[in-house]
Amino acid sequence: MAAVLEVEVGGPVEREVEEVRDMGLVGAGPGGTGSALWAKEANGILGCSGSSIANKSKEEILTLYSARVRHLWSAVSTSGLLMTRDRELLEQVLWRLQRWVEHVRMHAKHRGHEAMHAEMVLILIATLVVAQLLLVQWKQRHPRSYNMVTLFQMWVVPLYFTIKLNWWRFLVIWVLFSAVTAFVTFRATRKPLVQTTPRLVYKWFLLIYKISYATGIVGYMAVMFTLFGLNLLFRIKPEDAMDFGISLLFYGLYYGVLERDFAEMCADYMASTIGFYSASGMPTKHLSDSVCAVCGQQIFVDVNEEGIIENTYRLSCNHVFHEFCIRGWCIVGKKQTCPYCKEKVDLKRMFSNPWERPHVMYGQLLDWLRYLVAWQPVIIGLVQGINYILGLE
């Protein structure tokens, strides 16, 4: 740039400086010649850009302009001969030029993408509809394989994002839950089945169900309190309160979905092993009036008596069960029929306490979230694969 600053008195460069100064781009004083040259070059690029826009030839000048912009930025940043006002004016010109180059490059990249975006939306809608139909048919025709694949995805997909994003707190809780659940599932699948295993299984999953339900409620309340600004009463930052509520809500919903799937698998296996229940719906053993059809143990508390640890429930089909067994069967295991005679269970009559009835609606919410967590990432990945094959961006 030293050669650029060598000018003759009264020469053409000095006249250019005067012309540029008259335009109000730079001021007089030391360094005015250099800033005038650079400003004139920058404004010349801007002038060419205007004609290029008119001629629809933006793509042809992007490479040249980008190189000249980098050269001008380097000259401005390294020169020590510019006055402060000259430097500020020149930087404004170069900033306009840089913004224009980026704007042109963006429009050139996305030219004609309106039709492409419409195609991508149609592909997304069609894939969602077709995937939903296939999942419904799969669930109706082969429910066992559908449930196993869904359970595996519910278990593994969040683990992948946890390791990738370094969510160690969730990873620790996931490992603890998986370890205990694996032990309980192992006990539930052993033959012969120990008499105390069914109660252990149902108690564990019922406990996790209640914890996840309470955690989800607390998280939802924290989110709502934050939206209404009640967190300010406790001097808690909105972002901290919202993060706390969303985290609790996610923990409650995720583990609520996961434990229901494990509980259903264990419930089917144990009930079939005990012998009172089979997939065909026909009992394989005779049920005594004092024996629970779920766990196969004696019932010592009458239906009308108040139990110390648990009560005894009688269904509309007159079969009696332990409280923990039938609650685990109907709520946790998502069973809506009697374990012995397959008659439909009236949950509203069985659950007399009004605060217990929302469990059924909460279970329906978890069923919807199961599809969202387990299958939605697969569908989105399939859509992205189709777009990649078709060259859509």
C-alpha positions as semicolon CSV with decimal commas, in nm:
position;residue;x (nm);y (nm);z (nm)
1;M;0,000;0,000;0,000
2;A;0,306;0,230;0,019
3;A;0,299;0,282;-0,360
4;V;-0,059;0,389;-0,342
5;L;0,023;0,672;-0,102
6;E;0,292;0,824;-0,329
7;V;0,110;1,108;-0,509
8;E;0,221;1,413;-0,702
9;V;0,110;1,764;-0,621
10;G;-0,157;1,866;-0,868
11;G;-0,165;1,516;-1,015
12;P;-0,476;1,308;-1,099
13;V;-0,478;1,132;-0,765
14;E;-0,489;1,460;-0,575
15;R;-0,777;1,579;-0,793
16;E;-0,960;1,255;-0,714
17;V;-0,905;1,326;-0,347
18;E;-1,062;1,669;-0,388
19;E;-1,358;1,521;-0,578
20;V;-1,417;1,258;-0,313
21;R;-1,380;1,521;-0,039
22;D;-1,641;1,734;-0,214
23;M;-1,875;1,430;-0,209
24;G;-1,843;1,429;0,171
25;L;-1,684;1,088;0,199
26;V;-1,352;1,188;0,358
27;G;-1,202;1,494;0,514
28;A;-0,884;1,685;0,444
29;G;-0,572;1,638;0,644
30;P;-0,292;1,382;0,675
31;G;-0,387;1,048;0,539
32;G;-0,665;1,195;0,326
33;T;-0,510;1,069;0,005
34;G;-0,499;0,707;0,119
35;S;-0,850;0,712;0,260
36;A;-0,979;0,878;-0,057
37;L;-0,828;0,606;-0,272
38;W;-0,974;0,331;-0,059
39;A;-1,309;0,503;-0,030
40;K;-1,320;0,557;-0,405
41;E;-1,238;0,191;-0,465
42;A;-1,508;0,082;-0,222
43;N;-1,765;0,318;-0,371
44;G;-1,665;0,203;-0,714
45;I;-1,744;-0,153;-0,611
46;L;-2,078;-0,033;-0,478
47;G;-2,146;0,142;-0,807
48;C;-2,063;-0,173;-1,001
49;S;-2,286;-0,367;-0,766
50;G;-2,575;-0,140;-0,856
51;S;-2,530;-0,205;-1,227
52;S;-2,484;-0,576;-1,157
53;I;-2,815;-0,584;-0,975
54;A;-2,979;-0,421;-1,275
55;N;-2,819;-0,670;-1,513
56;K;-2,908;-0,975;-1,296
57;S;-2,543;-1,089;-1,287
58;K;-2,475;-1,102;-0,914
59;E;-2,319;-1,446;-0,916
60;E;-2,045;-1,340;-1,159
61;I;-1,898;-1,071;-0,933
62;L;-1,925;-1,236;-0,592
63;T;-1,577;-1,388;-0,601
64;L;-1,408;-1,067;-0,718
65;Y;-1,594;-0,847;-0,473
66;S;-1,526;-1,078;-0,180
67;A;-1,151;-1,065;-0,251
68;R;-1,150;-0,686;-0,286
69;V;-1,351;-0,645;0,032
70;R;-1,098;-0,853;0,225
71;H;-0,816;-0,644;0,073
72;L;-0,982;-0,318;0,175
73;W;-1,049;-0,440;0,528
74;S;-0,683;-0,538;0,561
75;A;-0,571;-0,197;0,433
76;V;-0,793;-0,009;0,673
77;S;-0,690;-0,216;0,975
78;T;-0,314;-0,197;0,907
79;S;-0,273;0,161;0,789
80;G;-0,147;0,412;1,043
81;L;-0,186;0,717;0,819
82;L;-0,565;0,751;0,834
83;M;-0,733;1,009;1,047
84;T;-0,999;0,886;1,289
85;R;-1,285;1,044;1,092
86;D;-1,153;0,908;0,763
87;R;-1,123;0,559;0,912
88;E;-1,479;0,566;1,044
89;L;-1,623;0,684;0,712
90;L;-1,426;0,426;0,518
91;E;-1,530;0,147;0,754
92;Q;-1,894;0,244;0,699
93;V;-1,850;0,212;0,322
94;L;-1,678;-0,123;0,354
95;W;-1,943;-0,246;0,598
96;R;-2,214;-0,162;0,341
97;L;-2,017;-0,348;0,078
98;Q;-1,971;-0,654;0,297
99;R;-2,341;-0,661;0,381
100;W;-2,429;-0,640;0,013
101;V;-2,198;-0,927;-0,078
102;E;-2,353;-1,146;0,194
103;H;-2,704;-1,047;0,085
104;V;-2,632;-1,130;-0,279
105;R;-2,473;-1,462;-0,187
106;M;-2,775;-1,559;0,025
107;H;-3,022;-1,474;-0,251
108;A;-2,813;-1,655;-0,510
109;K;-2,801;-1,964;-0,289
110;H;-3,175;-1,965;-0,219
111;R;-3,297;-1,860;-0,563
112;G;-3,583;-2,082;-0,672
113;H;-3,615;-2,241;-0,327
114;E;-3,980;-2,141;-0,291
115;A;-4,088;-2,436;-0,503
116;M;-3,829;-2,656;-0,332
117;H;-3,960;-2,562;0,012
118;A;-4,314;-2,641;-0,101
119;E;-4,197;-2,986;-0,212
120;M;-4,028;-3,042;0,124
121;V;-4,348;-2,951;0,310
122;L;-4,550;-3,192;0,095
123;I;-4,294;-3,468;0,157
124;L;-4,312;-3,404;0,532
125;I;-4,693;-3,418;0,539
126;A;-4,708;-3,729;0,321
127;T;-4,443;-3,906;0,530
128;L;-4,625;-3,825;0,854
129;V;-4,956;-3,959;0,719
130;V;-4,805;-4,276;0,572
131;A;-4,594;-4,341;0,883
132;Q;-4,895;-4,299;1,109
133;L;-5,098;-4,547;0,903
134;L;-4,812;-4,799;0,901
135;L;-4,761;-4,767;1,276
136;V;-5,131;-4,819;1,344
137;Q;-5,139;-5,129;1,123
138;W;-4,822;-5,263;1,280
139;K;-4,962;-5,211;1,630
140;Q;-5,287;-5,388;1,541
141;R;-5,133;-5,683;1,357
142;H;-4,815;-5,742;1,560
143;P;-4,852;-5,563;1,895
144;R;-4,575;-5,756;2,066
145;S;-4,302;-5,660;1,820
146;Y;-4,436;-5,303;1,802
147;N;-4,419;-5,264;2,178
148;M;-4,071;-5,411;2,199
149;V;-3,932;-5,183;1,927
150;T;-4,103;-4,880;2,079
151;L;-3,966;-4,964;2,423
152;F;-3,614;-5,003;2,285
153;Q;-3,631;-4,665;2,110
154;M;-3,776;-4,496;2,418
155;W;-3,487;-4,636;2,617
156;V;-3,197;-4,565;2,377
157;V;-3,282;-4,245;2,185
158;P;-3,263;-4,009;2,488
159;L;-2,941;-4,182;2,596
160;Y;-2,779;-4,088;2,264
161;F;-2,862;-3,719;2,305
162;T;-2,761;-3,731;2,672
163;I;-2,409;-3,853;2,592
164;K;-2,377;-3,619;2,294
165;L;-2,484;-3,309;2,492
166;N;-2,309;-3,409;2,819
167;W;-2,623;-3,418;3,035
168;W;-2,456;-3,608;3,318
169;R;-2,737;-3,560;3,570
170;F;-2,987;-3,728;3,342
171;L;-2,733;-4,000;3,263
172;V;-2,685;-4,084;3,632
173;I;-3,061;-4,108;3,691
174;W;-3,101;-4,315;3,374
175;V;-2,833;-4,562;3,487
176;L;-2,991;-4,603;3,833
177;F;-3,339;-4,651;3,689
178;S;-3,212;-4,897;3,428
179;A;-3,022;-5,102;3,688
180;V;-3,319;-5,145;3,924
181;T;-3,564;-5,201;3,638
182;A;-3,335;-5,462;3,484
183;F;-3,323;-5,649;3,816
184;V;-3,703;-5,635;3,855
185;T;-3,757;-5,745;3,495
186;F;-3,513;-6,031;3,546
187;R;-3,709;-6,149;3,850
188;A;-4,035;-6,123;3,656
189;T;-3,913;-6,343;3,371
190;R;-3,776;-6,632;3,582
191;K;-3,936;-6,977;3,587
192;P;-4,066;-7,093;3,821
193;L;-4,195;-6,757;3,940
194;V;-4,136;-6,680;4,308
195;Q;-4,458;-6,592;4,489
196;T;-4,321;-6,260;4,617
197;T;-4,205;-6,144;4,274
198;P;-4,541;-6,012;4,139
199;R;-4,591;-5,785;4,437
200;L;-4,232;-5,664;4,412
201;V;-4,273;-5,585;4,043
202;Y;-4,605;-5,405;4,080
203;K;-4,486;-5,209;4,385
204;W;-4,173;-5,092;4,206
205;F;-4,347;-4,975;3,893
206;L;-4,633;-4,822;4,091
207;L;-4,376;-4,629;4,295
208;I;-4,202;-4,502;3,982
209;Y;-4,542;-4,415;3,836
210;K;-4,634;-4,200;4,137
211;I;-4,293;-4,032;4,148
212;S;-4,301;-3,950;3,778
213;Y;-4,659;-3,825;3,805
214;A;-4,573;-3,596;4,098
215;T;-4,255;-3,476;3,927
216;G;-4,446;-3,388;3,612
217;I;-4,707;-3,194;3,811
218;V;-4,439;-2,997;4,000
219;G;-4,258;-2,920;3,674
220;Y;-4,579;-2,802;3,510
221;M;-4,659;-2,578;3,807
222;A;-4,307;-2,432;3,798
223;V;-4,346;-2,347;3,429
224;M;-4,686;-2,184;3,485
225;F;-4,560;-1,986;3,786
226;T;-4,270;-1,860;3,575
227;L;-4,503;-1,752;3,294
228;F;-4,713;-1,555;3,544
229;G;-4,402;-1,401;3,702
230;L;-4,447;-1,557;4,045
231;N;-4,081;-1,656;4,049
232;L;-3,993;-1,292;4,117
233;L;-4,150;-1,322;4,461
234;F;-3,871;-1,565;4,554
235;R;-3,604;-1,361;4,369
236;I;-3,545;-1,641;4,118
237;K;-3,436;-1,553;3,766
238;P;-3,695;-1,639;3,497
239;E;-3,446;-1,847;3,297
240;D;-3,350;-2,050;3,605
241;A;-3,712;-2,110;3,705
242;M;-3,808;-2,210;3,350
243;D;-3,513;-2,449;3,320
244;F;-3,607;-2,607;3,652
245;G;-3,972;-2,655;3,550
246;I;-3,896;-2,793;3,204
247;S;-3,638;-3,033;3,346
248;L;-3,883;-3,173;3,603
249;L;-4,156;-3,198;3,340
250;F;-3,927;-3,389;3,107
251;Y;-3,812;-3,627;3,381
252;G;-4,169;-3,700;3,487
253;L;-4,302;-3,761;3,138
254;Y;-4,006;-3,963;3,011
255;Y;-3,980;-4,204;3,303
256;G;-4,359;-4,223;3,321
257;V;-4,367;-4,352;2,964
258;L;-4,070;-4,584;3,011
259;E;-4,196;-4,752;3,329
260;R;-4,541;-4,813;3,179
261;D;-4,390;-5,008;2,890
262;F;-4,171;-5,216;3,119
263;A;-4,465;-5,274;3,354
264;E;-4,689;-5,395;3,071
265;M;-4,427;-5,640;2,953
266;C;-4,374;-5,776;3,305
267;A;-4,749;-5,790;3,372
268;D;-4,818;-6,002;3,065
269;Y;-4,530;-6,236;3,136
270;M;-4,604;-6,287;3,505
271;A;-4,979;-6,331;3,465
272;S;-4,923;-6,587;3,192
273;T;-4,663;-6,767;3,405
274;I;-4,890;-6,783;3,709
275;G;-5,159;-6,940;3,493
276;F;-5,474;-6,739;3,563
277;Y;-5,433;-6,527;3,252
278;S;-5,338;-6,614;2,895
279;A;-5,316;-6,420;2,573
280;S;-5,620;-6,603;2,433
281;G;-5,832;-6,483;2,724
282;M;-5,912;-6,831;2,861
283;P;-5,811;-6,900;3,224
284;T;-5,575;-7,195;3,263
285;K;-5,638;-7,247;3,638
286;H;-5,937;-7,233;3,868
287;L;-5,946;-6,917;4,081
288;S;-6,035;-6,955;4,447
289;D;-6,242;-6,682;4,615
290;S;-5,958;-6,606;4,857
291;V;-5,676;-6,596;4,602
292;C;-5,559;-6,292;4,406
293;A;-5,559;-6,361;4,032
294;V;-5,256;-6,140;3,976
295;C;-5,003;-6,259;4,234
296;G;-5,160;-6,594;4,327
297;Q;-5,137;-6,532;4,703
298;Q;-5,405;-6,548;4,970
299;I;-5,628;-6,249;5,047
300;F;-5,657;-6,192;5,423
301;V;-5,837;-5,854;5,428
302;D;-6,206;-5,842;5,349
303;V;-6,336;-5,601;5,088
304;N;-6,526;-5,401;5,350
305;E;-6,233;-5,386;5,593
306;E;-5,962;-5,120;5,612
307;G;-5,619;-5,275;5,559
308;I;-5,308;-5,165;5,744
309;I;-5,076;-5,190;5,443
310;E;-5,320;-5,229;5,154
311;N;-5,690;-5,281;5,095
312;T;-5,878;-5,541;4,894
313;Y;-6,068;-5,444;4,580
314;R;-6,364;-5,620;4,420
315;L;-6,427;-5,561;4,051
316;S;-6,764;-5,545;3,878
317;C;-6,718;-5,914;3,788
318;N;-6,702;-5,999;4,165
319;H;-6,339;-6,110;4,154
320;V;-6,122;-5,978;4,439
321;F;-5,759;-5,866;4,427
322;H;-5,491;-5,706;4,637
323;E;-5,485;-5,328;4,606
324;F;-5,130;-5,305;4,476
325;C;-5,185;-5,592;4,235
326;I;-5,500;-5,459;4,071
327;R;-5,372;-5,101;4,064
328;G;-5,056;-5,216;3,895
329;W;-5,257;-5,433;3,657
330;C;-5,505;-5,163;3,554
331;I;-5,306;-4,840;3,576
332;V;-4,938;-4,925;3,543
333;G;-4,981;-5,217;3,309
334;K;-5,252;-5,038;3,106
335;K;-5,490;-5,332;3,148
336;Q;-5,858;-5,240;3,130
337;T;-5,995;-5,592;3,186
338;C;-6,018;-5,839;3,473
339;P;-5,705;-6,058;3,490
340;Y;-5,922;-6,372;3,526
341;C;-6,241;-6,336;3,321
342;K;-6,132;-6,059;3,080
343;E;-6,437;-5,848;3,167
344;K;-6,392;-5,474;3,116
345;V;-6,301;-5,291;3,439
346;D;-6,498;-4,985;3,552
347;L;-6,215;-4,765;3,672
348;K;-6,446;-4,490;3,801
349;R;-6,613;-4,733;4,042
350;M;-6,287;-4,888;4,151
351;F;-6,116;-4,554;4,220
352;S;-6,352;-4,372;4,453
353;N;-6,108;-4,095;4,547
354;P;-6,144;-3,802;4,304
355;W;-5,772;-3,726;4,306
356;E;-5,695;-4,077;4,180
357;R;-5,907;-4,061;3,865
358;P;-5,672;-3,833;3,667
359;H;-5,426;-4,125;3,656
360;V;-5,616;-4,270;3,360
361;M;-5,607;-3,943;3,166
362;Y;-5,241;-3,905;3,254
363;G;-5,180;-4,249;3,108
364;Q;-5,340;-4,140;2,780
365;L;-5,106;-3,840;2,772
366;L;-4,809;-4,071;2,816
367;D;-4,931;-4,286;2,526
368;W;-4,925;-3,979;2,303
369;L;-4,579;-3,880;2,425
370;R;-4,453;-4,230;2,351
371;Y;-4,522;-4,172;1,983
372;L;-4,363;-3,827;1,999
373;V;-4,038;-3,942;2,164
374;A;-3,993;-4,287;2,008
375;W;-4,117;-4,245;1,652
376;Q;-4,100;-3,874;1,573
377;P;-3,716;-3,868;1,549
378;V;-3,731;-4,168;1,316
379;I;-3,987;-3,997;1,092
380;I;-3,788;-3,672;1,083
381;G;-3,473;-3,867;0,995
382;L;-3,661;-4,044;0,716
383;V;-3,782;-3,710;0,577
384;Q;-3,428;-3,571;0,581
385;G;-3,304;-3,880;0,400
386;I;-3,567;-3,838;0,127
387;N;-3,479;-3,470;0,089
388;Y;-3,109;-3,560;0,061
389;I;-3,173;-3,822;-0,206
390;L;-3,387;-3,580;-0,408
391;G;-3,135;-3,298;-0,368
392;L;-3,369;-3,071;-0,174
393;E;-3,222;-2,810;0,061
